[in-house]
Amino acid sequence: MTTTQTPKALDEVHILWTSEGMSCDGDTVSVTAATLPSLEDVLLGLVPGLPKVHLHNKVLAAETGDAFMAPFHRAHQGELGPFIFVVEGSIPNEKINGEGYWTSMGNDPATGQPITVNQWIDRLAPKAWAVVAIGTCATYGGIHAMAGNPTGCMGLADYLGRDFRSAGGLPIVNVPGCPVQPDNFTETLTWLLYQAAGMAPMIPLDEMLRPTWLFGKTVHEGCDRAGYYEQGDFALDYNSPKCLVRVGCWGPVVNCNVTKRGWMDGVGGCPNVGGICIACTMPGFPDKFMPFMDEPPGASVSVAMSGAYGAMIRRLRAITNKAANKEPKWRHNRRRLTSGFDPRWGNG
């Protein structure tokens, strides 16, 4: 007879965050704008039920040099305790680096030689309670992995394999975006921390390893402009409040919640402020969505169909709107009651 052991709940977790992949640190900067919850709330223990969190991120750290690198070395040696490994930036192919290296973080204490990001991933990912790829570069390769690049860049799941499981039994968790929408990341992190504390079930992920509740709908489905599409009413320039498909918006086919969530504290988000969606959360970005600003493939057909159907619906709705946009005729100040009132009990 076998028994299934419940994973031990964690009361303290380190977050080892490397942005030394092929990266602009934009995801780190973006997350500082999170509000639901904010990074400060997570780190100060202001979110009820979370384990105590220690963050090690070069941009947000007080330590520098060897002091900053110490927790990473301790984690490699198995001396740090439970940790979540956050990877920011594309993963280069160090097998084609010639005599050098593409990118590194810190130096090996024994040899003094740079430690590549690939080596850190090899050392830390299998020991991490959870592994999170933040931003489209880390999740799918992003800008650095586009056609013609010399580095052979890829996403974390391309490097580790999609069957990878962390020490906590989790697959890689991908939170794409260029940069990541800040609350999308802190909300995902909060779920993982609750799960580590034994207060949440396994995080639900789609086939591309994205949190389902964040990336299960398209930009179009949450867009304030979607009604214009349905009525076949399209913008022809960026000054219009109408649907932006004809000026290059990929929103109808892109998994992203930014139109629903906004960018900072519910405000902003590309189509919300007049910008087209260029599909920066998608695995095929940017190659499959270029050239930007051009009408997407298939848009001509969908626009033509929506234009024919929508134009008719728009006219019919305008007729109904005109009729409904008036007060009933019995509301007047004349001497005769015309509301249709009919006293049934002889009191009139």
N, C-alpha and C positions, 0 to 999 in steps of 0.2 A: 504494500500500500504506500502510495506517495502522497505527500502533502505539498500544497503550494504555499510558499512563504510570502507574506505581505512585505513589500519593500520597506525598508526602514525610513521613517520620516526624518527629513533633515531639518535641523534648527539653525544651521549656519551654512552659507554658500558663498564661495568666491566666484567672481566673474572675471575670467581672463580674456581680455579683448585685444586682439591684434588687428591693427589697420595697416599692416605692412605688406599686405598683398598689393597688387597693382591698383592703387586707390588714391582718391583725392581727399580722404577723410571727411567727405561730405555727409556720410551717414552718421558719424559721430556728432558732427555739428548739428545735423537735423534733429537728432534725439534730444539735444538740450532744449528744444522747443516743445517737447511733449508735455501734455497737461492731464491726460487720462490713462494712467497716472503719470505724474511728472517723475523724472529720474530722481529728483530730490526726495520725493515722497517714498520711493522704493528704498533709497539708501538710508534715509533717516528713520525707517521703520514706521512710517505713518500710515501704511496700508495694513489693516488688521489681518493677522493670520500668516503673514509672510515670514520666512526665516530671516535671520540677520544676514545682510548682504554686504560684501566687500567688493568694490569695483576697482579693477586694475586696467586703466585705459590711458594711453600716453598723453592724449590731449587734455584729459580731465584729472590727471594725477598730480599730486603735490611732489611726489618723488621723481628723481631723474637718475639717469645712468644706471649703475649697478643696483642701486636701491630699488628702482622701478623693475628691473629685470629679475630680482630675487624671487618673487612669487612664481614666475614662470619656471625657473630652474627647480624650485622646490616641488612644483606640481610634476615636473618630469621625473623627479626622484621619488615621487610618491609620498611627500612629506607635507603637502598643503592641506589635504582634506577635500571634501566634495567641491567640485567647481563646474561651472558652465563655461564652455569655450565658445567665444563669439569671434567669428572671422569676418573681416571687412576687406574687400578688395579681391580682384581676380587672382586665380592661382596660376602662376606661370609654369611652363614645362622646363624644369631644371635639367632634363636629360638632353636638351638641345642648346645649352648655354655656352658652349665652347669652353673657354678656359676661365670664365668668370662665373657670375651668378646674376639672376634677374633682380631679386629683392631679398632683403634679409632683415633680421631684428636681433640686435645684440650680438655679443661675441661669445664663443665657447671659452669658458674659464680655463680649460686645460691647454688649448692650442692658440687662443687669441684670435682665431679665424671667425669671420661672420657666420652666423647660423641662419640659413635660408628659412623663409616662411614655410616651404615644403617640409623641412626638417621639423619645425615646430608643430606642424599639423600631424606629422607622423608620430611625434612624441606625445602630444597632448590629446588628440582626438579620441584615441581608444580608452584613455583614462578619465575622460570628462563624463560627468553625470549626464550632460546634454551638450549637443553641438548645434550652434545656431549660425547660419549664414545671413548676414545683414546687408541689404542692398543688392541690386541686380548684378554688380560685378562679382560678388561672392557667390550669389545663388546660381547664376547661369553663365557668367563670363563677362557680360556687358560690353561696354565700349572697347575694353582692351582685348577682347576676344573676337572682334569683328574681322571680316575677311581682309587678308593682306597683312595682318599683324605678324611681327617677327618673333613673338614670345611664346606662341603656342598656348596662350591663356585659356582658362576654362573655369567653370564654376566648381564649388566645393564638392558637390555630388559627382561631378565628372571625375574629380581627382580621387575621392575616397570610394566611389561606387555607390549606386543607389540602394544597395542592400546593406550598407553600413549601419551598424547599431552601436550606440554609445554604451558606456558602462552602466548607465541607467536603463538600458534597453530601448532607447528612443532612436528613431531614424533622424537624419539631419532635418532641422527645421529651417525652411527657407522663408525669409521675409523680404521680398524684392521691392524695388523702387529705386529711382535714380534722381535724388537720393530717396531713402526709405521715408514713408510718411511716419512722422515721429510717434504718434499714438499707436500705430500698427505695431511698431516694435515693442514699446513698453507694455502694451496689452498682451502681446505674445510672451514677453519675458515674465509678466505677472502670472500668466497661466502656468508657465513652466515652474515658477517658484512655488505656486500653490500645489502643483503636482508633486514637487520635491518635498513639500511639507505634509503630503498625504491628504490634501484637502481638495484635490481635483482629479478627474479621470485622465486617461491618456489624451494628450492634445490631438484633436482631429486634423488630419492633413489630407490634401488632395493628391492626385497622382504626381504632381510636380512638387510635392512636399511643402506646399503653402498651407497656412491655417485656413480651413474651409470657410469659417465665418467671415473672414476678411476678404477673401479672393474668390468667393463662390458666385459673385454677380459681376456683370460688366459695368464699365464706366457709363455706358448709355442707359442702363437700367436705373441708375441713380441720378441721372443728369436732369437738371432743371430745364434743359433745352429739348429733351426727348419729345415733348408734346408737339414741338414744331416739326420734328421729323415725321411723326405720325400724321401730321396734317400736310406733309409735302411742302413745307415752308422753310427754305434753306438760305443761310447767309452766303453772300457772295464776297464779303470782305470781313475783316476782323472788328469792325465797328458795330456789327449787328448783334442783337440779342438772340438771333434765331439759331437753328441747328448748324453746326460747323462742318458737317461731313464733306460738303463740296469744296471746302478750303483745306482739306487734308486731315480731318479728325478721324482717328481709328477707334474711337470710343465704343462703337457697337460690337466690336469683337475682342476687346481687351478686358482681362480680369483685373479689376482694380476698384477700390471703394472711395477714391478721393472725392468724387463729385458728391457722394453722400456724407462723407466725414469732414470734408474740408481739409485744410492743411495745418493751420495753427489755431487751436482753440475753436475749431469749427468754421474758421474763415479761410477762404481761398480754395485752391484746387484748380487745376489747369482750365477745363472748360467753364468752371464757375466764374473765372475772371477773364474769359475771352480767348484763352489759349487752346490750341488743338491738343488732343491726346496723341502723343507720339509712341505710345505702347511701351513705356520704359519699365513696366513691371513684368513684361512677357519674356519667356525663355528665348525667343528668336530675336530679341532686341540687340542691336539696332538693324542688323542686316535685312531681316524680313519686312521691315517697315520703312525702308528708304526708297526713293527720296522723300524726305519730309516735306510737308506743305503741298504735296500733290494729292489729288483725289485718289483714295485707296482703290485697289483693284476690286471690281464688283460693285463699287459705289454707283457707277453710272446706271447699272441695271436696277439696283435698289432705289436709287433716287428717282428714276423714271417711273417705276411702279408706285412708289410712295407719292410721287408728284401727281400721277393720274388719279389715284384713289383719294389722296389727301386733299387735292383741289376741290373735288366734289364734296367731300365731308366738310371741308372748311366753309364752303358756301352754304351748305345746309345748316351748319351750326350758326353761321352768321344770321340766317333768317330766324332761327329759334332764339338767338341772343337778342335780336332786335325786338321780338315779341315779349321776351321775358324781362327785358330791361325797361319795362314800363309798369307803373302802378295800376292795379285793377280800376276799372272805370267807375265803380261805385264809391270811390273815395273822393267826395266833393263836399262843397259847402252850400248846396242848393237846398230848397225847401222840401223836396221829396226824397224819401229813403229808397235807394235802389240796390241795396246789398243782397236782396233776396230773402230777407228776414221774414219768417212766416210764424206768427204766434199761434201755437196749437191749443192754448187753454182759454182762449177768449179774452185775453188781457190786452190785446192790441188796440 
